């Protein structure tokens, strides 16, 4: 269930299972429609999605985005007797409420930034003036990856607070704000398949959130990712598992939540050690597009094991090499951008390259056109990151679209270290 690049990656990975499943998707997009039957049911139509699953006799449902999870889709599917990979509404609250997650992290002594929680402008601004800049202002609720402002000055932070609380920029999602000290270092994304207290850590990756090269401009839903993130050494990964992953899984269980799904842990690698930036409760986008191609294990079997509480002792197999995903967006994203621009993708792509669709549709004449801010994800795998990046960027150049925009430095930090 879903309509983005993450869901296209999941559809392809699940369809490739030796079980040879019939895969359907709701609502899907123009690219997913080439790989699976798509049904025009919106992701926030919980009743319609459950009815679709029942009508199509679905034996297993994998939920992609956060919105239906926060609305209780997994709960309703379970009530209908359909196994589901994705947390209940109680588990999805770890993403739907940043303040709830912060309180869990602090309560269970999991490393994270100092913070304050506010629903009124005055106390929030008083707190801002007591903290050093830069500082981070987050809308409490879901905001499609855009509800985070890394303010360089207190003035910028105060403007963000007023926009969220007083002006309602993110609706109810911004009526409460989380103000955090700004952590510095490199970020990494840790995707963990969780079933209760059992878990499997997927290959590391690093996302690029800012719209512009050199990590400039506003935050987006993600402009590209690569895997593995070599900054996370085996020793550091062991430390992250000991200090963050295991305690986080145990903390969620201790809160009375049976969590089945992907726990996405955003981590900043600071001078004081790894610290949690955020929890998401689904696969990351675009991290998924770079991580899944590196799995040698049957993705369907992995998710099924989690959903049926048989994840204990699971041994994950990965492929050698590197993967990179470069997101092609419409010019103007994440603010205002055109829609309906024709897209031409080469009929033949280099070996190791695939184009995953996100914001695409068909116009009345059947042409492939843009229909969202993030349009395509060009994913390449190769023995080295440099080779993968070269393949991906050559393919980006070959795609024709008048409003095409993409960052040209995905993976550059790791390449400079190579």
N, C-alpha and C positions, 0 to 999 in steps of 0.2 A: 504494500500500500504506500503510495507516494508518487511524485511526478518529477523528481530531479535526477541529477547525475548520480547521486548515491543509490537511488532506486534502480537506475539502469545498470549500475555495476552489480547490484545484488541480483537482479533478474538474470544477468548473464552468468554469474557465478553459480546460482542455484540451478539454472537450466543445464549447466555443464556437469551436474552430478551424475555419477554412474547409475543412480536410481532412475534417471530419465523421467523426471516429473513433468506433468503438464503445469505450466506456469501462466498465471493470469495476473494482471496489474490494474489497480484503480488509483487515480485516473490515468496514470501513465503520461507519455508524451509521444511526439512523432517518431523518435528513435526507439523507444521501448516498444512501440507498436509493431516494429519490424521483428522483434524477438519474442513477443508474448501478446496474447489477446488482451486488449485494454477495454475498460468499462468506465464510462463517464460518471463516476461517483466521486464527489469532492472529499478531500481528506478530513474535513471537519463534519461530515455527515456520518456520524457514528452509526445511527440506525440504518442508513442506506448501505454502509460498508458491511455491517453484520448480515443484513438481508442478502447482499451479494454473495458473501461467503457461504451462507446456508444454501442459497439457490444453486450455486455452482459446485456444491458438495466439496468445498475446500477441506483437505485433510490437515492443513497446516498453514498458518498465516504469519508472515514476517512484516512487521510494521516499520516503515522507514522514518518518517518525520516525527517531530516532537508534538505537534498540535493534537493529532488524534490520541496520542498516548496520554496527554494531559487531560483530555476530555473523557478518559476512561474506556477507550476502545478495547484494550486488552481485557478489562473486567467484563465487558459485554460479550466478547467472543468466548471467554471462559464459561460464562453463564450459558452460552449456546452450545457448549460441549466441544468447541473447536480449539485444539492446541495452538498457542500463539507464542511467538518470540517477540518480546517487548514488555516492559514493566506495566504494572497496574498504575492507576492514577496516583496512588500513594507513593510508588517508586518514581513516577515521572515528575513528582513535585520537586525532586532534587534538581531538575532543570527548570521547571516552571516557576520556581521561586528561588532566586539567588540568595535571599536572606535566610531562607530555611537551610540551604546548603551551608552557608557560612556558620550558622548556629550549630549544625551537626559537626562541622570541622573543628570548631573551637571546643565544643563539649567533649569530643573524643581526642583532643590534643593532636590533631593531624596538622602538619605544617602548612600555614597559610598566612596571608597578609593581615595586619591589624586593620580593623574596620569599624564603622558605625552604621547603624540602620535608622532611617528617618522617613517620616511621612508628612512632615511639615517643613516648609522652606527655611524659616528662621533658625531652628536648631541645627539644621543641616549646614547652613552657611556659617554658623558659629563654630561648628566642628571643623569645617574646611579651613577656617582661619587659624585653627590650632595645629594644623598638620602641614608638613612641607609639600611643596610642589616639585615635580609633577605629582598628580593624584588622579585616581580613577573613580569615575561616577558610573554606576550601573543601574539601569532600570531593573526592578525586582523581577518582573514577569517576562514572558516570551516576547522577543522583538526581532525575530528572524536574523539573529547575529549582528544587529545594528544598535542594540541598546547599551553599548559600552562606549564611554568617552574617556580617553586618556588625555587629561587636561594638562597642558604644559604650564599653565599659570592658575592661580586661585581665581582670577577673573573668569577664565574660560570654564573652570569647574562650577563657579556660581551660576553662570549662564546655562550650563547643562542641567543643574538642579532645577532652576526655574522652568526650563523648557519641559522637563519631565513632570514635575509636581504641579506647577501653576498652569502651564499651557497644555498639558496633556498630550505631549508629542507621541507617547506610546500607549495612550489610553489608560486603562486600569493597570496595565503592566508597568507603568511609570509612576503610579500614585505613591509607591514606596520606593526609596532608593537605597542602594548600598554604596557607601563611600569607603574606598580602600586605599591604603598606602600603595604606591606604585612600586611593583617589583621589577628589578632589572636583571637582564641576562638573556639567555636563549630560551625559547619556548620549545616544548615537544608535546606531542599528543599521544597519550597511552590509551589504546582501545582494549577493553577487557570484557570478554564474554563471561557473564555471571549467571549462576544458578544457585540462589541461596548463599551459602558460604563457600561454594566451589567456584573456581574461576580459571580462565585461560587467557593469558596475555598475548595479544596479537603483535605482529612486528611493529616497531617504532616508526613514527613519521613526524614530519614537521610541516605545519600549515603556514600560509602567508596571508594574513588577515587584511592588511592595508591595501588600498586600491592601487597605489603607485609604486614604481621601482624604488628600491632602497627603503622599503617600509615607510612610505610617505602617504599622506592623505587619510581620509576617513576609513574606519573599519568596515569590512564587508562580511558576507557570509563565508568568504575564503576564495582566494584567487589562484591557488595552486598548492600542491603538496608533493613531498617526495618521501620515499621509504627505501632503506632504513635511514633513520637519523643517527649518523655515526657519532654525533656528540654524546649520545647515550651509550657509553661503553658498557661492557658486560658487568664491570664492577659497579658502575652507576645504576644500571638496571636492577641489580641486586639490592642496592640501597633504596631505590624507588619502591620496589616491591615490599621491602621490609618496613619502610617508614610511611608509605602512602597507600599502596594497593591493598595489601592485606588488612591494615587498619580500617581502610574505607569500606571494604566489603563487610568486615565484622561490625563496623559502626552502623551501617544500613540495617543489617540483621538485628542488631541490638535495639534499633528504633522500632522494631516490630514490623519491618517491611520485608516480605519475601520478594527479592528482586530477581527477575528473570529477564535478561536483555543485555544490551551493551552499555557498560559504564564507561563513558568517555571522560578521561581525566586530563584536563589541560594543566600542564605543569610548567612553571618557570624555574630554570636552572640558575639559581642565584649564587652569590659568593658564599652564602650561609647554608647552601644545600638546596635540594629540590623542594618547591613549595607549590601547593595547589592553587591554581587560578580559578578553576570552575569545574563543575560536573555537568556533563550532558548525559542524557539517558537513552541515547540511540547512536547508531554509527555516525561518524563525522562526515561532513561534506566540505571539502573534497578529499579528506584523508582516505575514505573508503575506496575511492577510485585508484589510489596508489597502493593501498595495503592488500586488497583482495587479490589482485593479479600475482602477488608474491606467495600466496598460500598454495601449497601442494595438497593439503588436506581437502576433503570433500566439504565445502562450505555448508551445504544442506545438512549433512550428517552432524556437523559441529553445532549448528543452531538447533537442530532437533534434539540433540543430547542435552542442551541447556533447557529447552522447553519441557522435556520429559524428566528432568531432575536426574540425569545420568552423566553429568559432566565430570564427576570425580574420577581422577586418573586418566583423563583424556590427554593424548599426546599429539600436539600440533606439529605438523610438518610444513616447512617453508621451502621455497625455491631459492637458489642462490641468485645473486645479482641485485639490481636496483630497479626501482620504478619511479616515474614522475608523472604528475598530472598538471597540465597547464590549463587554466580556465579561460575560455574566451567569453567575454561579456559584451553587452551592448554599451557603446560609448555613453557616458553620463551616469552609469551605475556607480554607486548605490543610490544616487539621487533620482533625477528624471532621465529617462532614456527612451529611444524610439522602439516601436514594436511593428512587426509585420515586414521586416526587411528580408528579402530572399537570401537563402544560404545555399552555397554550392560546395559540397564535400567531394573530394576526388573519389572516383569509383574504386581505385586501388590504392591502398595504404601500404607503407613499408612494413616488413615483418616486425612484429613486436609492438605495433601501434594500433590502438583502437580509439574511436571517437564515441564518447558517451554523451547522450543528450540530456539537457536540463530544461532550459526555456525554449523549447521548439514546438511548432505546430504545423499543420497543413492549411494553406489558404483555400478558398473555394475552388481554385483551379488545380489543387493538389500539390502546389509548390511548397517546399520546405521553407519556413519563415521563422523569424525570432518571435518569442512570446514571453520573454522574461528578461531579468537583469543578467543573470548568469546563463549563458546560452548553451555552451558545449564544454566538455572536458576532454582534452587530448591527452591520452595516457600512453606512455611508452615504457617498455621493459627492455633491459640490456645488461650485459655483464658489468658495466660501470655506470655511475650516475652521469658522467660526461657524455657517454654514448646515448644514454636514454634521453638526456636533455636535447642533444643534437637532433635525434629522431623526432621528438615531440615538437620542437620549434620549427623544423622544416615542414612538418605537417600543418602546423598553425598557419604558416605562410601560404600554404597551398589552398587553404580554405578561403572561399570568397564570400564576403558579406560587407556591405557598405558601412555598417556601424560596428565592425569588429574592433575589439580592444582586448589586449592581454598584457600582463606583466612580462618583461623579458629577463627577469632575474630569479625565477623560481629555482631554488637549489643553489644559488650563487654562493651563499655563505659556506656551504659544505664544499663546493668546488674550489673555493679559494684555499681551503685547508688541505685539499688533496695534493 
